[in-house]
Amino acid sequence: MRCDAFELKNAPRSSGNPIALFDRDGVLNIDHGYVANRENFQWVEGAKESIELCRNAGFLIAIITNQSGIGRFYYTEQDFLGLMGWVAEEIDVEVVFYCPHSPEAKCDGRKPSPKMVNMALQFLEGDPARSFFVGDKVSDIQAAERAGIRPVPFAGGDLREVVIPVVQEIMDSETS
């Protein structure tokens, strides 16, 4: 089974890039369940600002998301891609990696598998020691740990509250 990438812009090609990875539903947008259109997409507080903060600190940005609604036929892959095109107009993102399969499909790419995280690190030539993955589910945290990057749990609220300290810590470690 395949997991796919939706490249939103040409990413720089140099090794050792710091990468900020974000889950989508529950991290960037309020998880209303199977969000597939703009009308149901509501930004999490501080999400846009967190992406901008990471970008300004030199991080490349990737979204890593399970999209079982596609595999369950709640919406089409084209619906998802159309929504992500709009998201890309709102925030500066290099690439989206997504798994369109339901859990029942037993795809080896669905989180908690590290496959999509590893794909993003390889695609963006990321440095795992300078990268992190923000997620709201145990499967997100496990995917980050299995890929060897820093997991950043997010339990809701203002996303900046978890992103700012991680970015600052990574930046401080580079100047030490």
Secondary structure, DSSP 8 states (H G I E B T S, - for coil): ---EEEE-S-----TTB-EEEE-SBTTTB---SS--SGGG--B-TTHHHHHHHHHHTT-EEEEEEE-HHHHTTSS-HHHHHHHHHHHHHHS--SEEEEE---GGG--TTSTTSSHHHHHHHHHTTB-GGG-EEEESSHHHHHHHHHHTSEEEE--SS-THHHHHHHHHHHHHHHH-
